[in-house]
Amino acid sequence: MDLVRRRPRWPTARDRARIDTDLMRLGAAAIATVLAVNSVQPVTAAVPHALWVTAWEAPLNTVFASSPGSGPSGTTVRNIARVWTAGAQIRVRFSNALDQTTPLVIGAATVGIVQNAPSPALATESLRTITFGGQRSATLLAGAQSLVSDPVAFPVRAQEDIAISIFLPAAKEPGAATADYNTSYQAPPGAGDQTRDTSGVPFIIGSDATYALTGVDVLGTGAAGVIIGLGSSTFQGSNAIPNGHDRVLELMAARGTSLPLGSQRPVVSAGIGGDTLHAGLTRAQRDVFSQSGVTGMVVYDINDLAQGRTAGQVEADYATLVRQAHQRHIIVFCSTWAPESTDFTHETERHALNQWLLTSSPCDGVVDWDAVLRSPLYPDTYNPLYFSDSIHPNALGHAAMAAAVPDSWFTQTLR
């Protein structure tokens, strides 16, 4: 079942007038107050007020990292992102954290609404310029963690696809591929600045990763915070349907954004294929704690046992992560580990870890995804209904995982 609504058109003049009227009611003082709030503080939903929240994320791919200096150059990349909350302004985040030798040079940047997704074509009237400190170009030094754009007046709806296009003029640009799962686009090498193109014709190269774009924040009154999924390949989207927006976290996001205005909890992905919980600890600050409006996280980084770590070591990593999150007033939800029926040598450790997660872990809530996905006859293997490659669930499995998440996860906060 398709839980994702698509926007049929860019707002008309009447629509924009209504949006402007709504914004006027917020008042300039309220906006100023919001911009001064620390982005990781807990949020209450009693009275809707404008809040910056991360509405889309794709972390830099630390497992299958791009080679230094291997980025596209002399051309334009059109990054596609589906935002999971509505608002009147956006700001975008770029990172060059993994390339220690090559600066990221952005010659120009724009944002627009995608027309007939998946597609690089844009609604013509939607195109807006993105600036950085008032300038149309910016340079992010080698190894720099983050560059955040100026806010852009750009009304968006929840579950709407937007395109962030960047012109890369340098002879050499950094390796900065992310761990996304849906299609983004690139013009051929030497195509130059195509950031203001709306036809989509120049963008003939497709990619399942955005380039350098790691986050989109939205300023709006709908969300009371955001939940971030820190995980491995299932959270990145393995064996869901590309561009189907049926990954477990996207299906959870659709539930979180169906709540009443002011209490919505969008869910975004910080999943990286091949990641481990132990490695996840080293990137949690960048990919979770530093994001805007974070109130919760879901943890499903499940490759540690296959790489030789013990259940006890994994338990210690969970305890560390939960402690770090609680120090930042972020609630932590966990799950049991599903079967990996290509390798039975770690099943004793997996069962011990799952028992600890269900009975003794410091997590604030635990869902039993092992019970959801395993075969009733052969519990160390996948249920055939959800089987894909014996490691990841198929699209039906992603849906079953999302459906098993309790409603309370979208309303709980750490007091």
DOVOTI-533358 format. One record per residue (C-alpha): residue in three letters; x, y, z negated; residue number from 0. Coordinates in nm, 3 decimals. Layout:
BEGIN
+--------+---------+---------+---------+-----+
: residu :    east :   north :      up : num :
+--------+---------+---------+---------+-----+
:    Ala :       X :       Y :       Z : NUM :
...
+--------+---------+---------+---------+-----+
This chain:
BEGIN
+--------+---------+---------+---------+-----+
: residu :    east :   north :      up : num :
+--------+---------+---------+---------+-----+
:    Met :   0.000 :   0.000 :   0.000 :   0 :
:    Asp :   0.137 :   0.339 :   0.097 :   1 :
:    Leu :   0.145 :   0.556 :  -0.212 :   2 :
:    Val :   0.312 :   0.846 :  -0.034 :   3 :
:    Arg :   0.111 :   1.138 :   0.101 :   4 :
:    Arg :   0.244 :   1.328 :   0.399 :   5 :
:    Arg :   0.205 :   1.697 :   0.457 :   6 :
:    Pro :   0.021 :   1.762 :   0.784 :   7 :
:    Arg :   0.139 :   2.119 :   0.842 :   8 :
:    Trp :   0.343 :   2.413 :   0.713 :   9 :
:    Pro :   0.130 :   2.660 :   0.510 :  10 :
:    Thr :  -0.075 :   2.913 :   0.702 :  11 :
:    Ala :  -0.073 :   3.282 :   0.612 :  12 :
:    Arg :  -0.381 :   3.222 :   0.394 :  13 :
:    Asp :  -0.203 :   2.933 :   0.218 :  14 :
:    Arg :   0.102 :   3.148 :   0.150 :  15 :
:    Ala :  -0.112 :   3.431 :   0.016 :  16 :
:    Arg :  -0.273 :   3.191 :  -0.228 :  17 :
:    Ile :   0.070 :   3.064 :  -0.336 :  18 :
:    Asp :   0.190 :   3.423 :  -0.387 :  19 :
:    Thr :  -0.116 :   3.496 :  -0.602 :  20 :
:    Asp :  -0.039 :   3.195 :  -0.820 :  21 :
:    Leu :   0.320 :   3.307 :  -0.862 :  22 :
:    Met :   0.214 :   3.658 :  -0.963 :  23 :
:    Arg :   0.022 :   3.509 :  -1.253 :  24 :
:    Leu :   0.346 :   3.360 :  -1.385 :  25 :
:    Gly :   0.494 :   3.709 :  -1.420 :  26 :
:    Ala :   0.850 :   3.820 :  -1.374 :  27 :
:    Ala :   0.922 :   3.783 :  -1.743 :  28 :
:    Ala :   0.828 :   3.415 :  -1.742 :  29 :
:    Ile :   1.058 :   3.341 :  -1.448 :  30 :
:    Ala :   1.347 :   3.521 :  -1.619 :  31 :
:    Thr :   1.293 :   3.318 :  -1.934 :  32 :
:    Val :   1.293 :   2.990 :  -1.740 :  33 :
:    Leu :   1.619 :   3.066 :  -1.565 :  34 :
:    Ala :   1.787 :   3.114 :  -1.903 :  35 :
:    Val :   1.682 :   2.775 :  -2.042 :  36 :
:    Asn :   1.944 :   2.498 :  -2.059 :  37 :
:    Ser :   1.845 :   2.247 :  -1.792 :  38 :
:    Val :   1.883 :   1.935 :  -2.009 :  39 :
:    Gln :   1.668 :   2.048 :  -2.301 :  40 :
:    Pro :   1.352 :   1.849 :  -2.379 :  41 :
:    Val :   1.033 :   1.991 :  -2.233 :  42 :
:    Thr :   0.683 :   1.996 :  -2.377 :  43 :
:    Ala :   0.387 :   1.987 :  -2.144 :  44 :
:    Ala :   0.124 :   2.154 :  -2.360 :  45 :
:    Val :   0.129 :   2.481 :  -2.161 :  46 :
:    Pro :   0.238 :   2.463 :  -1.795 :  47 :
:    His :   0.524 :   2.701 :  -1.722 :  48 :
:    Ala :   0.777 :   2.733 :  -1.444 :  49 :
:    Leu :   1.068 :   2.494 :  -1.484 :  50 :
:    Trp :   1.365 :   2.398 :  -1.270 :  51 :
:    Val :   1.374 :   2.019 :  -1.226 :  52 :
:    Thr :   1.577 :   1.792 :  -1.003 :  53 :
:    Ala :   1.323 :   1.681 :  -0.743 :  54 :
:    Trp :   1.557 :   1.466 :  -0.531 :  55 :
:    Glu :   1.900 :   1.315 :  -0.586 :  56 :
:    Ala :   2.156 :   1.100 :  -0.405 :  57 :
:    Pro :   2.486 :   1.052 :  -0.592 :  58 :
:    Leu :   2.819 :   1.047 :  -0.415 :  59 :
:    Asn :   2.898 :   0.686 :  -0.326 :  60 :
:    Thr :   3.174 :   0.601 :  -0.572 :  61 :
:    Val :   3.174 :   0.230 :  -0.482 :  62 :
:    Phe :   3.202 :   0.253 :  -0.103 :  63 :
:    Ala :   3.366 :   0.595 :  -0.099 :  64 :
:    Ser :   3.445 :   0.772 :   0.227 :  65 :
:    Ser :   3.811 :   0.816 :   0.318 :  66 :
:    Pro :   3.962 :   1.159 :   0.240 :  67 :
:    Gly :   3.923 :   1.401 :   0.528 :  68 :
:    Ser :   3.683 :   1.170 :   0.715 :  69 :
:    Gly :   3.379 :   1.399 :   0.718 :  70 :
:    Pro :   3.215 :   1.536 :   1.035 :  71 :
:    Ser :   3.374 :   1.855 :   1.164 :  72 :
:    Gly :   3.283 :   2.121 :   1.418 :  73 :
:    Thr :   2.922 :   2.010 :   1.403 :  74 :
:    Thr :   2.603 :   2.021 :   1.198 :  75 :
:    Val :   2.456 :   1.767 :   0.958 :  76 :
:    Arg :   2.082 :   1.760 :   0.888 :  77 :
:    Asn :   2.028 :   1.605 :   0.545 :  78 :
:    Ile :   1.675 :   1.479 :   0.477 :  79 :
:    Ala :   1.536 :   1.476 :   0.123 :  80 :
:    Arg :   1.190 :   1.394 :  -0.011 :  81 :
:    Val :   1.109 :   1.619 :  -0.306 :  82 :
:    Trp :   0.900 :   1.462 :  -0.579 :  83 :
:    Thr :   0.748 :   1.772 :  -0.737 :  84 :
:    Ala :   0.585 :   2.088 :  -0.603 :  85 :
:    Gly :   0.710 :   2.441 :  -0.650 :  86 :
:    Ala :   0.769 :   2.787 :  -0.506 :  87 :
:    Gln :   1.150 :   2.791 :  -0.495 :  88 :
:    Ile :   1.429 :   2.544 :  -0.434 :  89 :
:    Arg :   1.803 :   2.536 :  -0.483 :  90 :
:    Val :   2.039 :   2.273 :  -0.345 :  91 :
:    Arg :   2.350 :   2.106 :  -0.484 :  92 :
:    Phe :   2.660 :   1.989 :  -0.300 :  93 :
:    Ser :   2.956 :   1.793 :  -0.433 :  94 :
:    Asn :   3.312 :   1.727 :  -0.321 :  95 :
:    Ala :   3.410 :   1.533 :  -0.631 :  96 :
:    Leu :   3.557 :   1.227 :  -0.457 :  97 :
:    Asp :   3.792 :   1.387 :  -0.202 :  98 :
:    Gln :   4.099 :   1.515 :  -0.383 :  99 :
:    Thr :   4.272 :   1.658 :  -0.075 : 100 :
:    Thr :   4.015 :   1.823 :   0.153 : 101 :
:    Pro :   3.793 :   2.127 :   0.079 : 102 :
:    Leu :   3.428 :   2.125 :   0.188 : 103 :
:    Val :   3.373 :   2.425 :   0.416 : 104 :
:    Ile :   3.010 :   2.521 :   0.481 : 105 :
:    Gly :   2.979 :   2.774 :   0.762 : 106 :
:    Ala :   2.600 :   2.812 :   0.744 : 107 :
:    Ala :   2.306 :   2.637 :   0.579 : 108 :
:    Thr :   1.930 :   2.631 :   0.625 : 109 :
:    Val :   1.627 :   2.449 :   0.488 : 110 :
:    Gly :   1.304 :   2.357 :   0.667 : 111 :
:    Ile :   1.005 :   2.125 :   0.648 : 112 :
:    Val :   1.043 :   1.801 :   0.843 : 113 :
:    Gln :   0.784 :   1.753 :   1.113 : 114 :
:    Asn :   0.653 :   1.399 :   1.175 : 115 :
:    Ala :   0.899 :   1.225 :   0.944 : 116 :
:    Pro :   1.123 :   1.038 :   0.988 : 117 :
:    Ser :   1.258 :   1.292 :   1.235 : 118 :
:    Pro :   1.516 :   1.572 :   1.258 : 119 :
:    Ala :   1.250 :   1.807 :   1.404 : 120 :
:    Leu :   1.126 :   2.090 :   1.182 : 121 :
:    Ala :   0.814 :   2.300 :   1.149 : 122 :
:    Thr :   0.928 :   2.617 :   1.326 : 123 :
:    Glu :   0.789 :   2.871 :   1.081 : 124 :
:    Ser :   0.937 :   2.690 :   0.783 : 125 :
:    Leu :   1.307 :   2.760 :   0.847 : 126 :
:    Arg :   1.487 :   2.957 :   0.573 : 127 :
:    Thr :   1.850 :   3.058 :   0.520 : 128 :
:    Ile :   2.041 :   2.915 :   0.223 : 129 :
:    Thr :   2.301 :   3.140 :   0.060 : 130 :
:    Phe :   2.572 :   3.095 :  -0.201 : 131 :
:    Gly :   2.632 :   3.394 :  -0.425 : 132 :
:    Gly :   2.463 :   3.606 :  -0.159 : 133 :
:    Gln :   2.691 :   3.474 :   0.119 : 134 :
:    Arg :   2.592 :   3.249 :   0.408 : 135 :
:    Ser :   2.914 :   3.046 :   0.390 : 136 :
:    Ala :   3.094 :   2.875 :   0.105 : 137 :
:    Thr :   3.397 :   2.658 :   0.032 : 138 :
:    Leu :   3.396 :   2.383 :  -0.228 : 139 :
:    Leu :   3.750 :   2.297 :  -0.333 : 140 :
:    Ala :   3.887 :   1.945 :  -0.313 : 141 :
:    Gly :   3.769 :   1.742 :  -0.611 : 142 :
:    Ala :   3.513 :   2.004 :  -0.717 : 143 :
:    Gln :   3.212 :   1.856 :  -0.893 : 144 :
:    Ser :   2.933 :   2.084 :  -0.778 : 145 :
:    Leu :   2.826 :   2.386 :  -0.575 : 146 :
:    Val :   2.471 :   2.514 :  -0.635 : 147 :
:    Ser :   2.302 :   2.746 :  -0.387 : 148 :
:    Asp :   2.109 :   3.060 :  -0.466 : 149 :
:    Pro :   1.735 :   3.004 :  -0.521 : 150 :
:    Val :   1.537 :   3.010 :  -0.196 : 151 :
:    Ala :   1.172 :   3.118 :  -0.178 : 152 :
:    Phe :   1.045 :   2.801 :  -0.015 : 153 :
:    Pro :   0.710 :   2.652 :  -0.122 : 154 :
:    Val :   0.708 :   2.272 :  -0.123 : 155 :
:    Arg :   0.457 :   2.004 :  -0.209 : 156 :
:    Ala :   0.528 :   1.688 :  -0.401 : 157 :
:    Gln :   0.631 :   1.400 :  -0.171 : 158 :
:    Glu :   0.728 :   1.636 :   0.110 : 159 :
:    Asp :   1.030 :   1.578 :   0.336 : 160 :
:    Ile :   1.263 :   1.875 :   0.373 : 161 :
:    Ala :   1.581 :   1.913 :   0.580 : 162 :
:    Ile :   1.895 :   2.083 :   0.452 : 163 :
:    Ser :   2.121 :   2.153 :   0.749 : 164 :
:    Ile :   2.486 :   2.251 :   0.707 : 165 :
:    Phe :   2.736 :   2.364 :   0.970 : 166 :
:    Leu :   3.084 :   2.221 :   0.910 : 167 :
:    Pro :   3.332 :   2.444 :   1.097 : 168 :
:    Ala :   3.666 :   2.320 :   0.960 : 169 :
:    Ala :   3.900 :   2.099 :   1.163 : 170 :
:    Lys :   3.891 :   1.852 :   0.875 : 171 :
:    Glu :   3.606 :   1.808 :   0.628 : 172 :
:    Pro :   3.602 :   1.581 :   0.321 : 173 :
:    Gly :   3.467 :   1.231 :   0.285 : 174 :
:    Ala :   3.145 :   1.295 :   0.096 : 175 :
:    Ala :   2.886 :   1.031 :   0.185 : 176 :
:    Thr :   2.615 :   0.970 :  -0.073 : 177 :
:    Ala :   2.429 :   0.658 :  -0.182 : 178 :
:    Asp :   2.096 :   0.738 :  -0.018 : 179 :
:    Tyr :   1.868 :   0.489 :   0.160 : 180 :
:    Asn :   1.660 :   0.695 :   0.401 : 181 :
:    Thr :   1.765 :   0.847 :   0.734 : 182 :
:    Ser :   1.954 :   1.172 :   0.775 : 183 :
:    Tyr :   2.099 :   1.308 :   1.099 : 184 :
:    Gln :   2.407 :   1.458 :   1.261 : 185 :
:    Ala :   2.477 :   1.639 :   1.586 : 186 :
:    Pro :   2.771 :   1.504 :   1.792 : 187 :
:    Pro :   3.126 :   1.620 :   1.713 : 188 :
:    Gly :   3.188 :   1.964 :   1.860 : 189 :
:    Ala :   2.817 :   2.055 :   1.876 : 190 :
:    Gly :   2.879 :   2.364 :   1.663 : 191 :
:    Asp :   2.626 :   2.547 :   1.449 : 192 :
:    Gln :   2.282 :   2.390 :   1.498 : 193 :
:    Thr :   2.143 :   2.489 :   1.159 : 194 :
:    Arg :   1.868 :   2.704 :   1.314 : 195 :
:    Asp :   1.753 :   2.443 :   1.561 : 196 :
:    Thr :   1.398 :   2.323 :   1.494 : 197 :
:    Ser :   1.353 :   2.089 :   1.790 : 198 :
:    Gly :   1.576 :   1.818 :   1.643 : 199 :
:    Val :   1.714 :   1.743 :   1.989 : 200 :
:    Pro :   2.084 :   1.795 :   1.901 : 201 :
:    Phe :   2.067 :   1.550 :   1.610 : 202 :
:    Ile :   2.119 :   1.221 :   1.791 : 203 :
:    Ile :   2.325 :   1.040 :   1.526 : 204 :
:    Gly :   2.140 :   0.874 :   1.238 : 205 :
:    Ser :   2.281 :   0.783 :   0.897 : 206 :
:    Asp :   2.145 :   0.616 :   0.585 : 207 :
:    Ala :   2.334 :   0.865 :   0.368 : 208 :
:    Thr :   2.325 :   1.238 :   0.323 : 209 :
:    Tyr :   2.653 :   1.424 :   0.357 : 210 :
:    Ala :   2.775 :   1.618 :   0.050 : 211 :
:    Leu :   2.415 :   1.698 :  -0.050 : 212 :
:    Thr :   2.357 :   1.541 :  -0.392 : 213 :
:    Gly :   2.054 :   1.722 :  -0.531 : 214 :
:    Val :   1.753 :   1.945 :  -0.470 : 215 :
:    Asp :   1.600 :   2.138 :  -0.759 : 216 :
:    Val :   1.247 :   2.279 :  -0.747 : 217 :
:    Leu :   1.104 :   2.561 :  -0.959 : 218 :
:    Gly :   0.740 :   2.493 :  -1.036 : 219 :
:    Thr :   0.473 :   2.446 :  -1.299 : 220 :
:    Gly :   0.375 :   2.086 :  -1.222 : 221 :
:    Ala :   0.655 :   1.891 :  -1.388 : 222 :
:    Ala :   0.739 :   1.868 :  -1.757 : 223 :
:    Gly :   1.076 :   1.712 :  -1.677 : 224 :
:    Val :   1.240 :   1.449 :  -1.460 : 225 :
:    Ile :   1.338 :   1.084 :  -1.514 : 226 :
:    Ile :   1.660 :   0.969 :  -1.347 : 227 :
:    Gly :   1.734 :   0.609 :  -1.253 : 228 :
:    Leu :   2.097 :   0.516 :  -1.322 : 229 :
:    Gly :   2.157 :   0.187 :  -1.149 : 230 :
:    Ser :   2.309 :  -0.024 :  -0.876 : 231 :
:    Ser :   2.186 :  -0.146 :  -0.537 : 232 :
:    Thr :   1.822 :  -0.211 :  -0.625 : 233 :
:    Phe :   1.786 :   0.148 :  -0.742 : 234 :
:    Gln :   1.967 :   0.268 :  -0.429 : 235 :
:    Gly :   1.702 :   0.078 :  -0.233 : 236 :
:    Ser :   1.843 :  -0.253 :  -0.111 : 237 :
:    Asn :   1.583 :  -0.453 :   0.082 : 238 :
:    Ala :   1.310 :  -0.197 :   0.046 : 239 :
:    Ile :   1.195 :  -0.052 :   0.380 : 240 :
:    Pro :   1.415 :   0.237 :   0.500 : 241 :
:    Asn :   1.204 :   0.554 :   0.532 : 242 :
:    Gly :   0.913 :   0.362 :   0.381 : 243 :
:    His :   0.963 :   0.534 :   0.044 : 244 :
:    Asp :   0.880 :   0.206 :  -0.126 : 245 :
:    Arg :   1.188 :   0.170 :  -0.344 : 246 :
:    Val :   1.102 :   0.090 :  -0.705 : 247 :
:    Leu :   1.205 :   0.439 :  -0.818 : 248 :
:    Glu :   1.005 :   0.609 :  -0.541 : 249 :
:    Leu :   0.695 :   0.410 :  -0.635 : 250 :
:    Met :   0.752 :   0.512 :  -0.996 : 251 :
:    Ala :   0.793 :   0.872 :  -0.878 : 252 :
:    Ala :   0.453 :   0.860 :  -0.708 : 253 :
:    Arg :   0.301 :   0.755 :  -1.042 : 254 :
:    Gly :   0.485 :   1.025 :  -1.232 : 255 :
:    Thr :   0.368 :   1.300 :  -0.998 : 256 :
:    Ser :   0.004 :   1.187 :  -1.017 : 257 :
:    Leu :  -0.025 :   1.312 :  -1.375 : 258 :
:    Pro :  -0.201 :   1.641 :  -1.457 : 259 :
:    Leu :  -0.038 :   1.974 :  -1.379 : 260 :
:    Gly :   0.225 :   2.060 :  -1.636 : 261 :
:    Ser :   0.279 :   1.701 :  -1.752 : 262 :
:    Gln :   0.412 :   1.535 :  -1.437 : 263 :
:    Arg :   0.735 :   1.333 :  -1.453 : 264 :
:    Pro :   0.899 :   1.285 :  -1.113 : 265 :
:    Val :   1.157 :   1.006 :  -1.087 : 266 :
:    Val :   1.476 :   1.035 :  -0.878 : 267 :
:    Ser :   1.752 :   0.791 :  -0.793 : 268 :
:    Ala :   2.113 :   0.788 :  -0.909 : 269 :
:    Gly :   2.156 :   0.431 :  -0.782 : 270 :
:    Ile :   2.476 :   0.314 :  -0.612 : 271 :
:    Gly :   2.511 :  -0.030 :  -0.455 : 272 :
:    Gly :   2.780 :  -0.237 :  -0.627 : 273 :
:    Asp :   2.793 :  -0.013 :  -0.933 : 274 :
:    Thr :   2.834 :  -0.152 :  -1.284 : 275 :
:    Leu :   2.704 :  -0.021 :  -1.613 : 276 :
:    His :   3.064 :   0.023 :  -1.727 : 277 :
:    Ala :   3.139 :   0.240 :  -1.423 : 278 :
:    Gly :   2.807 :   0.415 :  -1.468 : 279 :
:    Leu :   2.929 :   0.553 :  -1.799 : 280 :
:    Thr :   3.197 :   0.749 :  -1.614 : 281 :
:    Arg :   2.948 :   0.917 :  -1.379 : 282 :
:    Ala :   2.655 :   0.965 :  -1.615 : 283 :
:    Gln :   2.754 :   1.325 :  -1.692 : 284 :
:    Arg :   2.755 :   1.425 :  -1.323 : 285 :
:    Asp :   2.467 :   1.211 :  -1.198 : 286 :
:    Val :   2.229 :   1.223 :  -1.495 : 287 :
:    Phe :   2.309 :   1.457 :  -1.782 : 288 :
:    Ser :   2.395 :   1.763 :  -1.570 : 289 :
:    Gln :   2.079 :   1.743 :  -1.359 : 290 :
:    Ser :   1.800 :   1.997 :  -1.411 : 291 :
:    Gly :   1.513 :   1.933 :  -1.651 : 292 :
:    Val :   1.613 :   1.578 :  -1.746 : 293 :
:    Thr :   1.392 :   1.429 :  -2.016 : 294 :
:    Gly :   1.443 :   1.057 :  -1.949 : 295 :
:    Met :   1.652 :   0.795 :  -1.773 : 296 :
:    Val :   1.599 :   0.437 :  -1.658 : 297 :
:    Val :   1.903 :   0.207 :  -1.661 : 298 :
:    Tyr :   1.944 :  -0.087 :  -1.418 : 299 :
:    Asp :   2.317 :  -0.122 :  -1.348 : 300 :
:    Ile :   2.348 :  -0.500 :  -1.330 : 301 :
:    Asn :   2.678 :  -0.611 :  -1.169 : 302 :
:    Asp :   2.894 :  -0.632 :  -1.481 : 303 :
:    Leu :   2.848 :  -1.003 :  -1.557 : 304 :
:    Ala :   2.931 :  -1.101 :  -1.199 : 305 :
:    Gln :   3.254 :  -0.903 :  -1.234 : 306 :
:    Gly :   3.364 :  -1.090 :  -1.544 : 307 :
:    Arg :   3.238 :  -0.879 :  -1.832 : 308 :
:    Thr :   3.064 :  -1.048 :  -2.122 : 309 :
:    Ala :   2.718 :  -0.987 :  -2.261 : 310 :
:    Gly :   2.877 :  -0.836 :  -2.572 : 311 :
:    Gln :   3.076 :  -0.588 :  -2.366 : 312 :
:    Val :   2.766 :  -0.489 :  -2.170 : 313 :
:    Glu :   2.571 :  -0.445 :  -2.494 : 314 :
:    Ala :   2.842 :  -0.208 :  -2.619 : 315 :
:    Asp :   2.815 :  -0.004 :  -2.299 : 316 :
:    Tyr :   2.437 :   0.021 :  -2.340 : 317 :
:    Ala :   2.488 :   0.145 :  -2.696 : 318 :
:    Thr :   2.735 :   0.409 :  -2.578 : 319 :
:    Leu :   2.506 :   0.531 :  -2.300 : 320 :
:    Val :   2.201 :   0.550 :  -2.526 : 321 :
:    Arg :   2.399 :   0.743 :  -2.787 : 322 :
:    Gln :   2.523 :   0.992 :  -2.528 : 323 :
:    Ala :   2.172 :   1.039 :  -2.389 : 324 :
:    His :   2.014 :   1.085 :  -2.731 : 325 :
:    Gln :   2.272 :   1.352 :  -2.814 : 326 :
:    Arg :   2.126 :   1.543 :  -2.517 : 327 :
:    His :   1.762 :   1.473 :  -2.618 : 328 :
:    Ile :   1.715 :   1.232 :  -2.326 : 329 :
:    Ile :   1.502 :   0.920 :  -2.379 : 330 :
:    Val :   1.640 :   0.592 :  -2.241 : 331 :
:    Phe :   1.436 :   0.312 :  -2.085 : 332 :
:    Cys :   1.596 :  -0.022 :  -2.001 : 333 :
:    Ser :   1.502 :  -0.354 :  -1.845 : 334 :
:    Thr :   1.603 :  -0.715 :  -1.852 : 335 :
:    Trp :   1.833 :  -0.835 :  -1.574 : 336 :
:    Ala :   1.670 :  -1.027 :  -1.289 : 337 :
:    Pro :   1.800 :  -1.360 :  -1.153 : 338 :
:    Glu :   2.099 :  -1.366 :  -0.918 : 339 :
:    Ser :   2.057 :  -1.710 :  -0.774 : 340 :
:    Thr :   2.369 :  -1.702 :  -0.556 : 341 :
:    Asp :   2.577 :  -1.747 :  -0.870 : 342 :
:    Phe :   2.464 :  -1.960 :  -1.164 : 343 :
:    Thr :   2.790 :  -1.931 :  -1.359 : 344 :
:    His :   2.677 :  -1.627 :  -1.557 : 345 :
:    Glu :   2.326 :  -1.740 :  -1.651 : 346 :
:    Thr :   2.408 :  -1.812 :  -2.017 : 347 :
:    Glu :   2.544 :  -1.459 :  -2.055 : 348 :
:    Arg :   2.247 :  -1.312 :  -1.870 : 349 :
:    His :   1.998 :  -1.491 :  -2.094 : 350 :
:    Ala :   2.183 :  -1.371 :  -2.405 : 351 :
:    Leu :   2.188 :  -1.014 :  -2.275 : 352 :
:    Asn :   1.819 :  -1.024 :  -2.189 : 353 :
:    Gln :   1.729 :  -1.151 :  -2.534 : 354 :
:    Trp :   1.929 :  -0.867 :  -2.689 : 355 :
:    Leu :   1.761 :  -0.611 :  -2.463 : 356 :
:    Leu :   1.416 :  -0.735 :  -2.562 : 357 :
:    Thr :   1.479 :  -0.765 :  -2.935 : 358 :
:    Ser :   1.780 :  -0.566 :  -3.057 : 359 :
:    Ser :   1.887 :  -0.298 :  -2.811 : 360 :
:    Pro :   1.882 :   0.074 :  -2.896 : 361 :
:    Cys :   1.681 :   0.150 :  -2.581 : 362 :
:    Asp :   1.361 :   0.348 :  -2.637 : 363 :
:    Gly :   1.158 :   0.112 :  -2.418 : 364 :
:    Val :   1.226 :  -0.212 :  -2.231 : 365 :
:    Val :   1.040 :  -0.365 :  -1.936 : 366 :
:    Asp :   1.092 :  -0.736 :  -1.862 : 367 :
:    Trp :   1.180 :  -0.725 :  -1.492 : 368 :
:    Asp :   1.332 :  -1.073 :  -1.523 : 369 :
:    Ala :   0.987 :  -1.209 :  -1.608 : 370 :
:    Val :   0.833 :  -1.010 :  -1.321 : 371 :
:    Leu :   1.072 :  -1.135 :  -1.053 : 372 :
:    Arg :   1.173 :  -1.489 :  -1.152 : 373 :
:    Ser :   1.023 :  -1.810 :  -1.018 : 374 :
:    Pro :   0.774 :  -1.977 :  -1.255 : 375 :
:    Leu :   0.919 :  -2.314 :  -1.158 : 376 :
:    Tyr :   1.292 :  -2.231 :  -1.138 : 377 :
:    Pro :   1.342 :  -1.934 :  -1.371 : 378 :
:    Asp :   1.704 :  -1.873 :  -1.273 : 379 :
:    Thr :   1.591 :  -1.792 :  -0.919 : 380 :
:    Tyr :   1.363 :  -1.538 :  -0.760 : 381 :
:    Asn :   0.993 :  -1.597 :  -0.714 : 382 :
:    Pro :   0.963 :  -1.679 :  -0.341 : 383 :
:    Leu :   0.710 :  -1.398 :  -0.308 : 384 :
:    Tyr :   0.982 :  -1.147 :  -0.398 : 385 :
:    Phe :   1.282 :  -1.325 :  -0.245 : 386 :
:    Ser :   1.506 :  -1.146 :   0.006 : 387 :
:    Asp :   1.874 :  -1.238 :  -0.023 : 388 :
:    Ser :   1.874 :  -1.401 :  -0.371 : 389 :
:    Ile :   2.029 :  -1.088 :  -0.523 : 390 :
:    His :   1.780 :  -0.809 :  -0.452 : 391 :
:    Pro :   1.401 :  -0.807 :  -0.452 : 392 :
:    Asn :   1.219 :  -0.750 :  -0.124 : 393 :
:    Ala :   0.970 :  -0.466 :  -0.075 : 394 :
:    Leu :   0.700 :  -0.661 :  -0.261 : 395 :
:    Gly :   0.945 :  -0.712 :  -0.546 : 396 :
:    His :   1.017 :  -0.339 :  -0.562 : 397 :
:    Ala :   0.641 :  -0.282 :  -0.588 : 398 :
:    Ala :   0.603 :  -0.544 :  -0.861 : 399 :
:    Met :   0.884 :  -0.387 :  -1.063 : 400 :
:    Ala :   0.725 :  -0.042 :  -1.039 : 401 :
:    Ala :   0.382 :  -0.176 :  -1.134 : 402 :
:    Ala :   0.524 :  -0.339 :  -1.447 : 403 :
:    Val :   0.650 :  -0.009 :  -1.588 : 404 :
:    Pro :   0.416 :   0.105 :  -1.869 : 405 :
:    Asp :   0.231 :   0.436 :  -1.836 : 406 :
:    Ser :   0.395 :   0.555 :  -2.158 : 407 :
:    Trp :   0.729 :   0.592 :  -1.981 : 408 :
:    Phe :   0.590 :   0.893 :  -1.794 : 409 :
:    Thr :   0.477 :   1.074 :  -2.107 : 410 :
:    Gln :   0.730 :   0.985 :  -2.378 : 411 :
:    Thr :   1.005 :   1.227 :  -2.477 : 412 :
:    Leu :   1.273 :   1.214 :  -2.741 : 413 :
:    Arg :   1.159 :   1.416 :  -3.041 : 414 :
+--------+---------+---------+---------+-----+
